[in-house]
Amino acid sequence: MAGPKHAADGAAIPVLYEDNHVLVVEKPVNMPTQEDSSRDPDLLSVLKEDLKRRHHKPGNVFLGLVHRLDRPVGGVMVFAKTSKAASRLSDSVRTRTFDKTYAAVVRGRPKEPQGSLRHWLLKDTRTNTVSVVKPGKDGAKEALLDYRVLGSAEGLSLVLVKLHTGRPHQIRVQLAAIGCPLYGDQRYGAGANEPGQQLALWSARLSFPHPTQRETLTFRSSPPERHPWFLWQELVRNLPEQINE
């Protein structure tokens, strides 16, 4: 379901769906999800201002952050417009009825065309980096994902990733751990990537139970048709058809 593009603070944010309870948008690449030390315009603040302007609301506007995307990552995101919706969507995340599928371009090609990855990840809050550690290490959390290779070209592979857990930097760290760092990832693939390359990770599908209605909402988004995505132009253009329900 598509909607108009609203502009706020000079940033055009595609709105995919909106009702009284949820707001689903397509996050631009290189935009922080929420305010950070860079002080650059962030998605949450821009959307709040946009809601305030469009609905002529005085004072502060409530908009709940349900999940996050790393700054370089674009694609589908959902926000809660009420505290009840925020609570129920958070429950969906916790109970894993909140389904997320990503498209990624990685260096090399995984040994198996499809499979599951299970690692234990530990975050260093001082450096904001995540590493793979042995199971049972204090503070480590289990990370699970499934992947499927859609195609390979020029030493790169287009991969679909379905998350079962939502750990920080999870996709980037787990794929790097099997020798396939993401294209453009300077943090977990610095040896394979060049400075200035755009991280090739995209939130391609989001599915979740509506917080007040008895239905599941599903939204899809295709990555931009530019390098390295255009190496698989037809696959990228028709990516929603490649994603299983």
NORGIBEL-V652167 format. One record per residue. N is the residue number from 1. PHI is phi in radians with two decimals (NA if undefined). Layout:
n->N phi->PHI
n->N phi->PHI
//
This chain:
n->1 phi->NA
n->2 phi->-1.95
n->3 phi->-2.38
n->4 phi->-1.28
n->5 phi->-1.63
n->6 phi->-1.76
n->7 phi->-1.91
n->8 phi->-2.47
n->9 phi->0.91
n->10 phi->1.39
n->11 phi->-1.91
n->12 phi->-1.49
n->13 phi->-1.92
n->14 phi->-1.12
n->15 phi->-1.68
n->16 phi->-1.52
n->17 phi->-2.91
n->18 phi->-2.68
n->19 phi->-2.43
n->20 phi->-1.25
n->21 phi->-2.05
n->22 phi->-2.34
n->23 phi->-2.32
n->24 phi->-1.97
n->25 phi->-2.33
n->26 phi->-1.87
n->27 phi->-1.22
n->28 phi->-1.24
n->29 phi->-1.20
n->30 phi->1.12
n->31 phi->-1.99
n->32 phi->-1.08
n->33 phi->-1.17
n->34 phi->-2.45
n->35 phi->-1.00
n->36 phi->-2.35
n->37 phi->-1.17
n->38 phi->-1.24
n->39 phi->1.14
n->40 phi->-1.25
n->41 phi->-0.96
n->42 phi->-1.97
n->43 phi->-1.07
n->44 phi->-1.05
n->45 phi->-1.18
n->46 phi->-1.08
n->47 phi->-1.19
n->48 phi->-1.06
n->49 phi->-1.13
n->50 phi->-1.14
n->51 phi->-1.10
n->52 phi->-1.06
n->53 phi->-1.23
n->54 phi->-1.21
n->55 phi->-1.78
n->56 phi->0.92
n->57 phi->-1.65
n->58 phi->-1.40
n->59 phi->1.25
n->60 phi->-1.33
n->61 phi->-1.91
n->62 phi->-1.43
n->63 phi->-2.62
n->64 phi->-1.55
n->65 phi->-1.51
n->66 phi->-1.59
n->67 phi->-2.60
n->68 phi->-2.25
n->69 phi->-2.16
n->70 phi->-1.01
n->71 phi->-0.87
n->72 phi->-1.30
n->73 phi->-1.63
n->74 phi->-1.97
n->75 phi->2.14
n->76 phi->-1.26
n->77 phi->-2.44
n->78 phi->-2.11
n->79 phi->-2.14
n->80 phi->-1.67
n->81 phi->-1.65
n->82 phi->-2.38
n->83 phi->-1.15
n->84 phi->-1.11
n->85 phi->-1.11
n->86 phi->-1.07
n->87 phi->-1.13
n->88 phi->-1.27
n->89 phi->-1.19
n->90 phi->-1.11
n->91 phi->-1.10
n->92 phi->-1.12
n->93 phi->-1.11
n->94 phi->-1.15
n->95 phi->-1.59
n->96 phi->1.09
n->97 phi->-1.74
n->98 phi->-1.82
n->99 phi->-1.66
n->100 phi->-2.24
n->101 phi->-2.17
n->102 phi->-2.07
n->103 phi->-1.84
n->104 phi->-2.49
n->105 phi->-1.92
n->106 phi->-2.06
n->107 phi->-1.30
n->108 phi->1.32
n->109 phi->-2.58
n->110 phi->-0.96
n->111 phi->-1.03
n->112 phi->-1.84
n->113 phi->-1.13
n->114 phi->-2.70
n->115 phi->3.09
n->116 phi->-2.13
n->117 phi->-2.08
n->118 phi->-2.35
n->119 phi->-2.36
n->120 phi->-1.90
n->121 phi->-2.01
n->122 phi->-2.21
n->123 phi->-1.70
n->124 phi->-1.73
n->125 phi->-1.17
n->126 phi->-1.19
n->127 phi->-1.83
n->128 phi->0.97
n->129 phi->-2.18
n->130 phi->-2.16
n->131 phi->-2.32
n->132 phi->-1.46
n->133 phi->-2.28
n->134 phi->-1.27
n->135 phi->-0.98
n->136 phi->1.60
n->137 phi->-1.11
n->138 phi->-0.99
n->139 phi->1.58
n->140 phi->-1.36
n->141 phi->-2.21
n->142 phi->-1.24
n->143 phi->-2.22
n->144 phi->-2.23
n->145 phi->-2.67
n->146 phi->-1.97
n->147 phi->-2.38
n->148 phi->-2.55
n->149 phi->-1.43
n->150 phi->-1.65
n->151 phi->-3.14
n->152 phi->-2.35
n->153 phi->-2.86
n->154 phi->0.92
n->155 phi->1.34
n->156 phi->-2.14
n->157 phi->-2.34
n->158 phi->-1.64
n->159 phi->-2.25
n->160 phi->-1.68
n->161 phi->-2.23
n->162 phi->-1.88
n->163 phi->-1.48
n->164 phi->-1.90
n->165 phi->-2.31
n->166 phi->-2.11
n->167 phi->-1.44
n->168 phi->-0.97
n->169 phi->1.01
n->170 phi->-0.98
n->171 phi->-1.08
n->172 phi->-1.07
n->173 phi->-1.29
n->174 phi->-1.19
n->175 phi->-1.24
n->176 phi->-1.11
n->177 phi->-1.16
n->178 phi->-1.76
n->179 phi->1.49
n->180 phi->-2.25
n->181 phi->-1.12
n->182 phi->-1.18
n->183 phi->-1.03
n->184 phi->1.44
n->185 phi->-1.41
n->186 phi->-1.38
n->187 phi->-1.50
n->188 phi->-1.99
n->189 phi->-2.57
n->190 phi->-1.06
n->191 phi->-1.25
n->192 phi->-1.83
n->193 phi->-2.03
n->194 phi->-1.81
n->195 phi->-0.98
n->196 phi->1.66
n->197 phi->-1.27
n->198 phi->-1.37
n->199 phi->-1.01
n->200 phi->-1.72
n->201 phi->-2.47
n->202 phi->-2.43
n->203 phi->-1.34
n->204 phi->-1.64
n->205 phi->-2.61
n->206 phi->-2.37
n->207 phi->-2.39
n->208 phi->-2.74
n->209 phi->-1.22
n->210 phi->-1.03
n->211 phi->-1.15
n->212 phi->-2.22
n->213 phi->-1.98
n->214 phi->-1.54
n->215 phi->-2.68
n->216 phi->-1.79
n->217 phi->-1.71
n->218 phi->-2.30
n->219 phi->-2.32
n->220 phi->-2.28
n->221 phi->-2.63
n->222 phi->-1.75
n->223 phi->-1.11
n->224 phi->-1.14
n->225 phi->-1.49
n->226 phi->-2.44
n->227 phi->-1.06
n->228 phi->-1.57
n->229 phi->-1.04
n->230 phi->-1.29
n->231 phi->-1.11
n->232 phi->-2.23
n->233 phi->-0.95
n->234 phi->-1.20
n->235 phi->-1.08
n->236 phi->-1.17
n->237 phi->-1.10
n->238 phi->-1.89
n->239 phi->-0.99
n->240 phi->-0.95
n->241 phi->-1.30
n->242 phi->-1.47
n->243 phi->-1.63
n->244 phi->-1.25
n->245 phi->-1.19
//
